[in-house]
Each structure stands twice: as structure tokens, then as C-alpha cells.
Amino acid sequence: MAIEHDYFGLLETGPDGSIFWSENVEFADQIVTVDLTAPDQDDVSPAALDIAAAMITALESIDLTARNAMVTELDDRTSEVTEYILQQQDRMGDRIEEYLVDISGDVHVDVIRSLQLMSMTILADEHGGKDPFAVLEYALDPDATDDVLLVNLASDGEVQSVTSAE
């Protein structure tokens, strides 16, 4: 069985009823991997696919929302964003400036500005639920794939949380 959508085209289901769609999207002079997944096609509504498509096409706005949420987290010295930045500074030392796109004098903000959006995973079956609908993965060093920040979004585009995955 399959689901057809204007943006995603024909979404084939696996033998277990799951859906998976993946595409590389150009964003800010880089390529971002966008995945849409659901363990059961019966849990995916047309509205969820419409919202997923809207999020992909509004990636610039979604990215700005995510980065603003990270900056807000800087007020909390124990936040995962602050911890992530301190770990990056400790790991890279003076080399951190090689990764910064702008040096304003506020290293924490400069790191957030310099993070690369690596991927966006849309969990299409979580539309309207409490679990994240979309997860954005950011890294300062794209080669350090385990050293990332994850921004979890609800289906309305609001940031639910920012966590690290080391």
C-alpha cells in the first residue's frame, strides 16, 4: 500500500507498514538531509504530511526559531546548550575560531550562529502529540557526528526542547 501527497509524491510502505522518505535539500549554501518516517502508515494523516511539507519549505524560518531557542537557553548555565558550547570550547581550544562564521566577542552566540544544520527528521505519526514531530540536528564540526545539538519541534513549529546527543 502507499500514500500519495503533492509534495512527497508516492510514499511507499515497507512490509511492516512503515513509511520512509528522504531527500537532500539545499539550505544556506549547504545540503541538509530531510527524512520523513513513521512506523505505521495508518498513523499518518494528510494534515501531518501537509505540515511536514510546510516545515521543509519554511526551513529558513524553522532554523531561525531553533537558533533563537538555543540563545534563550544560554541564560541557564546548566542548560544542554551551554554545556554543549563549553564542551566544544574545551575540545577545540583555540581552534574553535576556525569553525566560527562570525566573531562578535560573545563566543556562545557565535557558536550558535556557526552551527550547521545537518538534518531534519520528521516523525509524521507524532502530529498533534506530545512527542516531537520534527527533530533538527546541529553540529559545529560536521565531522563530529556524535557531538550534536537536537532541537525538538511540535507539529505547530514550536520548540519543545533542545538536547545534546554526544
FENUR-V907576 format. One record per residue. D_LAST is the distance of its C-alpha to the last C-alpha in whole Angstrom. Layout:
D_LAST  D_LAST
//
This chain:
38  36  35  37  35  37  33  32  35  35  32  33  32  31  33  31  31  28  28  25  26  24  25  24  25  26  24  25  26  23  22  20  20  21  21  23  23  25  25  29  31  33  31  30  33  35  33  30  30  32  29  27  29  30  26  26  29  28  24  25  26  23  21  23  23  19  19  22  20  17  20  21  18  19  22  20  18  16  14  11  12  14  11  9  12  13  10  11  15  14  13  15  18  21  20  18  21  21  18  20  23  25  25  27  26  24  20  18  20  20  17  17  20  18  15  16  16  15  16  17  18  21  21  25  26  24  27  28  26  24  21  19  21  19  16  15  12  12  11  13  13  13  13  9  9  5  5  6  8  10  14  16  20  23  25  27  25  24  20  19  16  13  10  6  4  0
//
